[in-house]
């Protein structure tokens, strides 16, 4: 490959990699445009944040939690008061949560010097 063509390509790849990795003490949230979920990527992060999803009764969320260091808490709360999940994440894991009622749900994350990533996907909407 000619050096003049290679250099801009190399720079574009570096910019893309930096854009998708969280700087220290920060969180980056990318929501799926079709409303089926989101990804939270954080590095040495100590704070709180949340995302909202409208879910129907019987919808199942798949949570892929990656924990590199520190710890964080994940809480799923319905606007009507239901609490389908609450737990500490201090290791990487994959699990599902099925909601028992149609509601608007907050997925809250609280970190303590946490580095990792959480991906939440509504499996029912992906299958439809």
HELIX and SHEET records of a PDB file:
HELIX    1   1 UNK A    3  UNK A   19  1                                  17    
HELIX    2   2 UNK A  123  UNK A  127  1                                   5    
SHEET    1   A 4 UNK A  26  UNK A  31  0                                        
SHEET    2   A 4 UNK A  37  UNK A  45 -1                                        
SHEET    3   A 4 UNK A 103  UNK A 122 -1                                        
SHEET    4   A 4 UNK A  48  UNK A  55 -1                                        
SHEET    1   B 5 UNK A  26  UNK A  31  0                                        
SHEET    2   B 5 UNK A  37  UNK A  45 -1                                        
SHEET    3   B 5 UNK A 103  UNK A 122 -1                                        
SHEET    4   B 5 UNK A  60  UNK A  78 -1                                        
SHEET    5   B 5 UNK A  85  UNK A  89 -1                                        
SHEET    1   C 5 UNK A  26  UNK A  31  0                                        
SHEET    2   C 5 UNK A  37  UNK A  45 -1                                        
SHEET    3   C 5 UNK A 103  UNK A 122 -1                                        
SHEET    4   C 5 UNK A  60  UNK A  78 -1                                        
SHEET    5   C 5 UNK A  93  UNK A  98 -1                                        
END                                                                             
